[in-house]
Amino acid sequence: VDYVSHALITEEIGRVDSSVRTTLSVQISLVELTLLKFGTEEQKRRYLPRLCKGDLIGCFGLTEPEVGSDATKIRASARRDGDAWVLRGRKTWISNGSVSNLALVFAQTDPAKEHKGIAAFLLERDEQPYGSQPIHGKLGLRSSDSSELILDDVRVPDANRLGPVGDGFKIAMAALDSGRYSVAAGAVGVAQACIDASVTYATQRRSFGKPLAGHQLVQELIADMVVETEAARLLVWRAGDLKNKGRPNTRETSIAKLYASEIAQRAADNAIQIHGGYGFSDEFPVERYWRDARVNRLYEGTTQIQKLIIGRFATGIDAIA
């Protein structure tokens, strides 16, 4: 499907369950699309059909215990040994990590080269056995697996390297650009779910002798949600249109991701306010929407990282470097 259609599908899934949307976003945007763009013909032939069928579940191994937004400083190492590489290190907050059987992992081949030494590797668990440990006690996305990946001298054939040595950082950034697009679309879905739940509750619940929705301040909350959700949806579609045309879209994707993730949280907060005490319980879904929406401002680049990207395009000055 084209990118706008992908956004429509992702929004609808996010409207129902952000955990399922996260699982699919990792599979499609971070793994499959990255492999499609940077993989060799043999790698595509070997992995893409099984990924698309769901026979392989993929994960994206970039974040580490001591390295988050500054991906140039990853510490997982890749040491060349003949026609193979030996990978060692830890990755954390890896969606699909424990349920995956294919990991796209990034490791440093030469620390002196910093980001120009990073390489990307495809690890099939049955052949390059990497370990994993689920992370428990999450605020939201409770039915989406988040794990630590454990790389204890995992031997990986050079044929499993994705792209040239030194291109790993570029590949990771391109993958995150795709991931941000799906996160933005999913966030629109959460916001729409908040509107749906709020309208249903506010038209059925009566207060002071009339429906809750008949009170001006309640309508104000709902109107704010509608306007911001519509605006976020259009920002996502604009980025998708540029992607469909093969035009640069990093700026537009970051704008969509920043805005959609922020308004989804506000929509969830408004939804809880409209539901009153019931919004604070699991009797209604809005408390889950609030918990699930929070992570959109963190993964695939935090709100602050999106602002730095947008600011770089506006000023021509890179505040990260």
KEKE-3310 file (N, C-alpha, C; in steps of 0.2 Angstrom, whole numbers, plus 5000, padded with zeros to 4 digits):
npx = (5004:5002:5010:5000:4989:4994:4996:4982:4978:4986:4982:4969:4971:4979:4969:4961:4970:4985:4996:4996:4997:5010:5018:5016:5021:5034:5038:5034:5038:5051:5059:5055:5053:5066:5074:5070:5074:5088:5093:5102:5099:5098:5096:5084:5076:5077:5072:5061:5049:5045:5044:5034:5023:5022:5029:5042:5046:5051:5063:5071:5086:5093:5093:5102:5107:5114:5113:5103:5095:5106:5112:5124:5134:5133:5138:5138:5148:5156:5166:5177:5180:5187:5177:5166:5157:5159:5148:5145:5137:5123:5106:5092:5074:5068:5056:5046:5056:5058:5049:5054:5061:5070:5082:5086:5101:5112:5129:5145:5160:5172:5177:5184:5180:5168:5151:5153:5158:5149:5139:5126:5117:5109:5101:5096:5087:5088:5099:5109:5111:5104:5101:5087:5077:5062:5055:5047:5033:5028:5021:5012:5006:5005:5003:5012:5027:5042:5059:5076:5090:5102:5118:5130:5145:5140:5140:5141:5138:5146:5138:5126:5127:5120:5120:5135:5149:5150:5139:5129:5124:5117:5108:5100:5095:5087:5078:5072:5065:5055:5049:5044:5034:5024:5022:5016:5004:4998:4996:4987:4976:4974:4970:4958:4951:4950:4941:4930:4926:4924:4913:4903:4901:4898:4886:4878:4878:4871:4870:4866:4853:4853:4861:4878:4886:4879:4884:4894:4908:4912:4909:4919:4931:4929:4929:4941:4949:4944:4948:4962:4965:4961:4970:4982:4980:4980:4993:5000:4996:5001:5015:5015:5011:5022:5031:5026:5028:5042:5049:5060:5056:5059:5058:5044:5039:5044:5038:5025:5025:5029:5018:5007:5009:5010:4997:4989:4991:4986:4972:4969:4970:4960:4949:4949:4946:4933:4926:4927:4927:4926:4934:4946:4947:4948:4936:4932:4939:4948:4958:4967:4970:4977:4988:4994:4996:5007:5020:5022:5028:5041:5047:5055:5062:5062:5050:5058:5069:5063:5060:5073:5077:5067:5071:5084:5081:5074:5084:5096:5106:5114:5110:5112:5125)
npy = (4994:5012:5026:5035:5027:5017:5025:5027:5014:5011:5021:5017:5005:5009:5016:5007:4998:5002:4995:4984:4991:4996:4984:4981:4992:4992:4980:4983:4996:4999:4987:4979:4989:4995:4985:4982:4994:4995:4982:4968:4959:4946:4946:4952:4942:4931:4935:4945:4939:4930:4939:4947:4938:4935:4924:4927:4937:4953:4964:4979:4984:4997:5006:5008:5003:5014:5023:5033:5045:5050:5042:5040:5036:5023:5007:4994:4981:4976:4965:4960:4944:4934:4929:4933:4942:4946:4950:4960:4965:4976:4979:4989:4992:4987:4985:4971:4962:4950:4941:4941:4933:4938:4950:4967:4974:4986:4990:4995:4996:5002:5012:5024:5030:5035:5039:5035:5023:5014:4999:4989:4974:4959:4947:4931:4922:4908:4905:4914:4915:4926:4933:4937:4947:4950:4966:4972:4980:4992:5008:5010:5002:4988:4976:4974:4968:4973:4973:4968:4966:4953:4952:4941:4938:4935:4927:4932:4930:4939:4941:4944:4957:4973:4984:4995:4994:5007:5013:5011:5021:5030:5021:5018:5030:5033:5022:5026:5037:5032:5025:5035:5041:5031:5031:5043:5042:5032:5039:5048:5040:5036:5048:5050:5039:5044:5055:5048:5040:5050:5057:5048:5045:5058:5061:5052:5052:5061:5077:5090:5090:5089:5082:5078:5083:5094:5105:5120:5120:5107:5104:5113:5106:5094:5100:5106:5094:5088:5098:5098:5084:5083:5092:5086:5074:5078:5083:5071:5065:5074:5072:5059:5060:5067:5056:5047:5053:5052:5062:5073:5072:5072:5083:5086:5074:5074:5085:5081:5069:5075:5084:5076:5066:5074:5080:5069:5065:5076:5074:5062:5066:5076:5067:5059:5069:5073:5061:5061:5054:5041:5040:5038:5025:5008:5004:5011:5014:5025:5028:5019:5024:5036:5031:5023:5033:5040:5036:5039:5051:5048:5037:5032:5044:5057:5070:5082:5079:5079:5093:5098:5093:5099:5113:5113:5112:5124:5134:5131:5127:5114:5109:5098:5092)
npz = (5000:4998:5006:5013:5014:5022:5034:5037:5040:5050:5059:5062:5069:5080:5086:5092:5099:5106:5109:5100:5089:5091:5090:5077:5070:5073:5067:5053:5049:5055:5053:5041:5031:5032:5028:5016:5009:5011:5011:5003:4988:4991:5005:5005:4999:5007:5020:5019:5014:5024:5035:5031:5031:5044:5049:5053:5067:5069:5077:5083:5087:5094:5105:5121:5138:5143:5133:5124:5116:5110:5098:5092:5101:5104:5113:5111:5103:5088:5082:5069:5063:5053:5041:5047:5060:5078:5090:5104:5118:5126:5123:5126:5131:5119:5108:5105:5108:5116:5109:5097:5082:5073:5073:5070:5072:5079:5080:5086:5076:5076:5088:5088:5076:5079:5075:5062:5062:5065:5062:5054:5058:5054:5064:5065:5076:5078:5072:5075:5090:5100:5116:5127:5138:5146:5150:5164:5173:5166:5162:5152:5136:5139:5134:5124:5120:5128:5129:5135:5125:5124:5120:5119:5113:5100:5085:5069:5052:5039:5028:5033:5037:5036:5023:5020:5031:5043:5038:5047:5056:5048:5042:5053:5057:5045:5047:5059:5055:5047:5057:5065:5057:5058:5071:5073:5065:5073:5085:5081:5080:5094:5099:5092:5097:5110:5108:5103:5114:5123:5118:5117:5131:5136:5130:5135:5149:5162:5169:5181:5176:5162:5147:5149:5139:5135:5142:5142:5144:5144:5130:5125:5129:5121:5108:5107:5107:5095:5085:5086:5084:5070:5064:5067:5060:5047:5046:5046:5035:5025:5027:5022:5009:5003:5005:4997:4985:4984:4989:4999:5017:5030:5039:5039:5043:5056:5062:5061:5070:5082:5084:5084:5094:5105:5105:5107:5120:5127:5122:5128:5142:5142:5140:5151:5160:5156:5159:5173:5189:5185:5174:5180:5183:5178:5172:5161:5145:5144:5153:5150:5137:5140:5147:5137:5127:5132:5129:5116:5116:5118:5112:5096:5094:5105:5111:5112:5104:5092:5091:5090:5078:5069:5072:5067:5053:5052:5055:5050:5058:5067:5083:5089:5086)
capx = (5000:5005:5011:4994:4985:4998:4994:4975:4978:4990:4978:4963:4974:4980:4962:4959:4975:4992:5001:4996:5000:5017:5021:5016:5025:5041:5038:5034:5042:5058:5062:5053:5055:5073:5077:5068:5078:5095:5096:5104:5093:5098:5093:5077:5073:5078:5069:5055:5042:5043:5042:5027:5018:5022:5033:5047:5044:5057:5064:5075:5090:5097:5094:5106:5106:5117:5113:5096:5094:5113:5114:5131:5138:5132:5143:5138:5153:5156:5173:5178:5184:5187:5171:5160:5158:5157:5144:5144:5134:5116:5101:5086:5068:5067:5049:5046:5063:5058:5045:5056:5066:5075:5084:5091:5105:5117:5135:5151:5165:5178:5175:5188:5176:5161:5145:5155:5160:5143:5137:5120:5117:5103:5102:5091:5089:5089:5106:5114:5106:5104:5097:5082:5074:5057:5055:5040:5031:5028:5016:5007:5008:5007:5002:5017:5033:5048:5064:5083:5093:5108:5123:5136:5149:5136:5144:5136:5141:5147:5133:5121:5128:5115:5123:5142:5152:5150:5133:5124:5120:5113:5102:5096:5091:5082:5073:5068:5061:5049:5045:5041:5028:5019:5020:5012:4998:4995:4994:4981:4971:4973:4967:4952:4948:4948:4935:4924:4924:4921:4907:4898:4900:4895:4880:4873:4879:4867:4872:4862:4847:4854:4867:4885:4888:4876:4888:4898:4915:4913:4910:4925:4936:4928:4930:4949:4951:4943:4952:4969:4966:4961:4976:4987:4979:4982:5001:5003:4995:5006:5021:5014:5011:5029:5034:5023:5031:5049:5052:5062:5051:5061:5055:5037:5038:5046:5032:5019:5027:5029:5012:5002:5011:5008:4989:4986:4991:4981:4966:4968:4969:4953:4944:4948:4942:4926:4923:4927:4930:4926:4940:4952:4947:4948:4929:4932:4946:4952:4964:4972:4973:4982:4994:4997:4998:5013:5026:5023:5033:5047:5051:5057:5064:5058:5048:5064:5073:5059:5061:5080:5077:5063:5075:5089:5078:5072:5089:5102:5111:5113:5111:5114:5132)
capy = (5000:5018:5028:5038:5021:5014:5029:5026:5008:5012:5025:5013:5000:5013:5019:5001:4996:5005:4989:4980:4996:4996:4978:4981:4997:4989:4975:4985:5002:4998:4981:4977:4994:4996:4979:4984:5000:4994:4975:4965:4955:4939:4947:4953:4936:4927:4938:4949:4935:4927:4944:4949:4933:4934:4919:4930:4943:4957:4969:4985:4985:5002:5009:5004:5005:5020:5027:5034:5049:5051:5035:5040:5034:5016:5004:4987:4981:4971:4963:4956:4938:4931:4930:4934:4947:4944:4955:4959:4971:4975:4984:4989:4995:4984:4982:4964:4959:4943:4937:4941:4929:4942:4956:4971:4976:4991:4989:4999:4992:5006:5018:5030:5033:5037:5036:5032:5016:5009:4994:4986:4967:4955:4941:4926:4919:4901:4904:4918:4915:4932:4932:4943:4948:4955:4972:4972:4986:4997:5012:5008:4997:4982:4969:4975:4966:4977:4968:4969:4961:4951:4949:4938:4936:4932:4926:4934:4930:4945:4941:4946:4964:4977:4990:4995:4996:5014:5016:5009:5026:5032:5016:5019:5037:5032:5018:5030:5042:5028:5023:5041:5042:5026:5033:5049:5040:5029:5044:5051:5035:5036:5054:5049:5035:5048:5058:5043:5038:5056:5059:5043:5046:5064:5062:5048:5054:5067:5081:5096:5090:5088:5078:5081:5086:5101:5110:5123:5119:5100:5105:5116:5101:5090:5104:5106:5087:5087:5102:5096:5078:5084:5095:5081:5069:5082:5083:5065:5064:5078:5068:5053:5062:5068:5050:5044:5056:5051:5069:5074:5072:5072:5089:5085:5068:5076:5089:5076:5065:5080:5087:5070:5063:5079:5081:5063:5065:5081:5072:5057:5070:5079:5062:5058:5075:5072:5055:5062:5049:5035:5041:5036:5018:5004:5003:5014:5014:5032:5028:5015:5028:5040:5027:5021:5039:5044:5033:5042:5057:5046:5032:5035:5051:5061:5077:5087:5077:5082:5100:5100:5092:5105:5119:5113:5114:5131:5139:5128:5126:5108:5110:5091:5091)
capz = (5000:4998:5013:5016:5016:5028:5039:5038:5043:5057:5064:5064:5074:5086:5088:5096:5104:5104:5110:5094:5084:5092:5087:5069:5068:5073:5061:5046:5048:5057:5051:5034:5026:5032:5025:5009:5007:5012:5010:4997:4985:4994:5011:5004:4997:5013:5026:5018:5013:5030:5039:5029:5032:5051:5051:5057:5071:5070:5082:5081:5092:5094:5112:5125:5145:5144:5127:5121:5110:5106:5096:5090:5107:5106:5115:5108:5099:5082:5080:5063:5064:5047:5037:5052:5066:5084:5093:5111:5121:5128:5120:5130:5128:5113:5107:5101:5109:5118:5105:5090:5080:5069:5076:5067:5078:5077:5084:5084:5074:5078:5093:5086:5071:5082:5071:5055:5063:5066:5056:5055:5057:5054:5068:5066:5083:5078:5069:5078:5096:5105:5122:5129:5145:5146:5155:5167:5176:5162:5163:5147:5131:5143:5130:5119:5123:5128:5132:5135:5121:5126:5114:5122:5108:5095:5079:5064:5046:5036:5023:5037:5038:5032:5021:5021:5037:5043:5036:5052:5059:5042:5041:5059:5056:5040:5050:5064:5051:5045:5063:5067:5053:5060:5078:5072:5063:5078:5090:5079:5082:5101:5100:5089:5102:5116:5106:5102:5121:5127:5115:5120:5138:5138:5127:5139:5156:5163:5175:5182:5172:5155:5146:5151:5133:5135:5146:5137:5146:5141:5123:5124:5129:5115:5102:5107:5105:5088:5081:5086:5080:5063:5062:5067:5054:5040:5046:5045:5027:5021:5026:5018:5002:5001:5005:4991:4979:4984:4991:5006:5021:5037:5043:5039:5048:5063:5064:5062:5076:5088:5086:5085:5101:5111:5106:5109:5127:5129:5121:5134:5148:5142:5140:5158:5164:5155:5162:5180:5193:5181:5170:5184:5184:5172:5170:5155:5142:5143:5157:5146:5132:5143:5149:5131:5124:5135:5126:5110:5116:5120:5107:5089:5095:5110:5109:5112:5098:5086:5091:5088:5070:5066:5073:5062:5047:5052:5056:5047:5063:5071:5090:5092:5085)
cpx = (5004:5006:5005:4990:4988:4996:4987:4974:4981:4985:4972:4966:4976:4974:4959:4964:4982:4997:5001:4999:5008:5021:5021:5020:5032:5042:5039:5039:5049:5062:5061:5055:5062:5077:5076:5072:5085:5098:5098:5098:5092:5095:5086:5073:5072:5073:5062:5049:5040:5041:5035:5021:5018:5026:5039:5044:5051:5057:5070:5080:5095:5099:5098:5105:5109:5117:5106:5096:5101:5115:5121:5136:5136:5138:5144:5144:5153:5163:5174:5182:5183:5181:5165:5162:5155:5154:5143:5141:5126:5112:5095:5080:5067:5060:5050:5052:5062:5054:5048:5061:5071:5076:5088:5095:5111:5123:5141:5157:5172:5176:5178:5184:5170:5156:5147:5158:5155:5141:5130:5120:5110:5104:5096:5092:5091:5096:5111:5110:5108:5099:5092:5079:5069:5057:5047:5039:5030:5021:5010:5010:5010:5006:5007:5023:5039:5053:5071:5085:5100:5113:5129:5140:5145:5139:5139:5140:5141:5141:5126:5121:5123:5118:5131:5143:5153:5144:5127:5120:5115:5107:5097:5092:5085:5076:5068:5063:5054:5045:5041:5034:5022:5017:5015:5005:4994:4993:4988:4975:4969:4969:4959:4948:4946:4941:4929:4921:4921:4914:4901:4896:4896:4888:4875:4873:4875:4869:4868:4856:4847:4860:4873:4887:4885:4879:4893:4906:4917:4913:4916:4931:4935:4930:4938:4952:4950:4947:4960:4970:4966:4967:4982:4987:4982:4990:5004:5002:4999:5013:5021:5014:5018:5032:5032:5027:5039:5053:5055:5056:5053:5058:5048:5035:5039:5040:5026:5019:5026:5022:5007:5003:5009:5000:4986:4986:4986:4974:4964:4966:4962:4948:4943:4944:4935:4922:4923:4930:4930:4932:4946:4952:4947:4941:4928:4939:4950:4958:4969:4975:4978:4988:4998:5000:5005:5019:5027:5028:5040:5051:5051:5058:5059:5055:5053:5068:5070:5060:5068:5080:5073:5067:5081:5087:5077:5078:5096:5108:5109:5115:5113:5122:5136)
cpy = (5006:5021:5031:5032:5018:5018:5028:5019:5008:5016:5021:5008:5004:5016:5013:4999:4998:5000:4985:4985:4996:4990:4978:4986:4995:4984:4978:4991:5002:4993:4980:4983:4996:4991:4980:4989:4998:4987:4973:4961:4948:4940:4948:4946:4931:4929:4941:4945:4932:4933:4946:4944:4932:4928:4921:4936:4947:4962:4974:4986:4991:5005:5005:5006:5012:5025:5027:5038:5050:5044:5034:5037:5026:5012:4996:4986:4975:4971:4959:4950:4934:4933:4932:4940:4944:4950:4954:4966:4970:4981:4984:4993:4993:4981:4976:4960:4952:4939:4937:4935:4931:4948:4960:4975:4981:4990:4993:4995:4996:5012:5024:5034:5036:5034:5033:5025:5011:5005:4991:4978:4964:4948:4937:4922:4912:4900:4908:4920:4921:4931:4938:4942:4953:4960:4972:4979:4992:5001:5010:5003:4990:4976:4969:4973:4971:4973:4971:4964:4960:4948:4947:4935:4932:4932:4927:4934:4937:4946:4944:4954:4968:4983:4990:4996:5004:5017:5015:5015:5029:5028:5017:5025:5036:5028:5022:5035:5038:5027:5029:5042:5037:5028:5039:5047:5036:5033:5047:5046:5035:5042:5053:5044:5039:5052:5054:5042:5044:5058:5054:5044:5053:5065:5057:5050:5061:5071:5088:5096:5090:5084:5082:5085:5093:5106:5113:5121:5111:5100:5108:5110:5096:5094:5104:5099:5086:5091:5100:5089:5079:5087:5090:5076:5072:5082:5077:5063:5068:5075:5062:5054:5063:5061:5046:5047:5056:5058:5069:5075:5072:5077:5088:5079:5070:5080:5085:5072:5069:5082:5081:5067:5068:5080:5075:5062:5070:5078:5066:5061:5073:5073:5060:5063:5074:5066:5056:5056:5042:5035:5038:5029:5014:5002:5006:5014:5020:5032:5024:5020:5033:5037:5026:5027:5042:5042:5036:5048:5055:5042:5035:5042:5055:5067:5082:5085:5080:5089:5102:5098:5098:5111:5119:5115:5122:5136:5137:5127:5119:5109:5103:5090:5095)
cpz = (5000:5005:5017:5018:5022:5034:5041:5042:5050:5062:5066:5070:5080:5089:5093:5101:5102:5105:5103:5089:5084:5089:5080:5067:5068:5067:5054:5045:5050:5054:5043:5029:5026:5028:5017:5006:5007:5011:5003:4994:4989:5001:5010:5003:5003:5018:5024:5017:5020:5035:5037:5031:5040:5053:5055:5061:5072:5076:5080:5087:5092:5101:5116:5133:5146:5138:5124:5115:5106:5104:5093:5095:5109:5108:5113:5103:5093:5080:5074:5065:5058:5043:5041:5057:5072:5088:5100:5114:5124:5124:5125:5128:5121:5112:5103:5103:5111:5113:5098:5089:5074:5072:5071:5072:5075:5082:5081:5082:5075:5082:5090:5080:5073:5077:5064:5056:5064:5060:5059:5054:5057:5058:5068:5072:5083:5075:5072:5085:5100:5111:5123:5136:5145:5152:5158:5171:5172:5163:5158:5142:5135:5140:5124:5123:5123:5132:5132:5130:5124:5121:5118:5117:5103:5089:5073:5057:5043:5031:5027:5039:5033:5030:5023:5029:5037:5041:5041:5055:5054:5042:5047:5059:5051:5043:5055:5060:5049:5051:5066:5064:5056:5067:5078:5070:5069:5084:5088:5081:5089:5102:5098:5094:5108:5114:5106:5109:5124:5124:5117:5127:5139:5135:5131:5146:5157:5170:5175:5177:5165:5153:5147:5145:5132:5138:5142:5138:5143:5134:5121:5124:5123:5109:5101:5104:5097:5083:5080:5083:5073:5060:5062:5061:5048:5040:5044:5037:5023:5021:5022:5011:4999:5001:4998:4984:4979:4986:4998:5011:5029:5041:5044:5044:5055:5066:5065:5069:5082:5089:5088:5092:5106:5111:5108:5117:5130:5128:5127:5140:5148:5143:5147:5162:5162:5158:5170:5183:5189:5176:5173:5185:5177:5169:5163:5152:5142:5148:5154:5140:5134:5145:5142:5127:5126:5131:5119:5110:5118:5115:5100:5089:5100:5107:5108:5106:5092:5085:5088:5080:5067:5066:5068:5055:5046:5052:5052:5052:5067:5078:5093:5092:5090)
residu = (VAL:ASP:TYR:VAL:SER:HIS:ALA:LEU:ILE:THR:GLU:GLU:ILE:GLY:ARG:VAL:ASP:SER:SER:VAL:ARG:THR:THR:LEU:SER:VAL:GLN:ILE:SER:LEU:VAL:GLU:LEU:THR:LEU:LEU:LYS:PHE:GLY:THR:GLU:GLU:GLN:LYS:ARG:ARG:TYR:LEU:PRO:ARG:LEU:CYS:LYS:GLY:ASP:LEU:ILE:GLY:CYS:PHE:GLY:LEU:THR:GLU:PRO:GLU:VAL:GLY:SER:ASP:ALA:THR:LYS:ILE:ARG:ALA:SER:ALA:ARG:ARG:ASP:GLY:ASP:ALA:TRP:VAL:LEU:ARG:GLY:ARG:LYS:THR:TRP:ILE:SER:ASN:GLY:SER:VAL:SER:ASN:LEU:ALA:LEU:VAL:PHE:ALA:GLN:THR:ASP:PRO:ALA:LYS:GLU:HIS:LYS:GLY:ILE:ALA:ALA:PHE:LEU:LEU:GLU:ARG:ASP:GLU:GLN:PRO:TYR:GLY:SER:GLN:PRO:ILE:HIS:GLY:LYS:LEU:GLY:LEU:ARG:SER:SER:ASP:SER:SER:GLU:LEU:ILE:LEU:ASP:ASP:VAL:ARG:VAL:PRO:ASP:ALA:ASN:ARG:LEU:GLY:PRO:VAL:GLY:ASP:GLY:PHE:LYS:ILE:ALA:MET:ALA:ALA:LEU:ASP:SER:GLY:ARG:TYR:SER:VAL:ALA:ALA:GLY:ALA:VAL:GLY:VAL:ALA:GLN:ALA:CYS:ILE:ASP:ALA:SER:VAL:THR:TYR:ALA:THR:GLN:ARG:ARG:SER:PHE:GLY:LYS:PRO:LEU:ALA:GLY:HIS:GLN:LEU:VAL:GLN:GLU:LEU:ILE:ALA:ASP:MET:VAL:VAL:GLU:THR:GLU:ALA:ALA:ARG:LEU:LEU:VAL:TRP:ARG:ALA:GLY:ASP:LEU:LYS:ASN:LYS:GLY:ARG:PRO:ASN:THR:ARG:GLU:THR:SER:ILE:ALA:LYS:LEU:TYR:ALA:SER:GLU:ILE:ALA:GLN:ARG:ALA:ALA:ASP:ASN:ALA:ILE:GLN:ILE:HIS:GLY:GLY:TYR:GLY:PHE:SER:ASP:GLU:PHE:PRO:VAL:GLU:ARG:TYR:TRP:ARG:ASP:ALA:ARG:VAL:ASN:ARG:LEU:TYR:GLU:GLY:THR:THR:GLN:ILE:GLN:LYS:LEU:ILE:ILE:GLY:ARG:PHE:ALA:THR:GLY:ILE:ASP:ALA:ILE:ALA)
# end
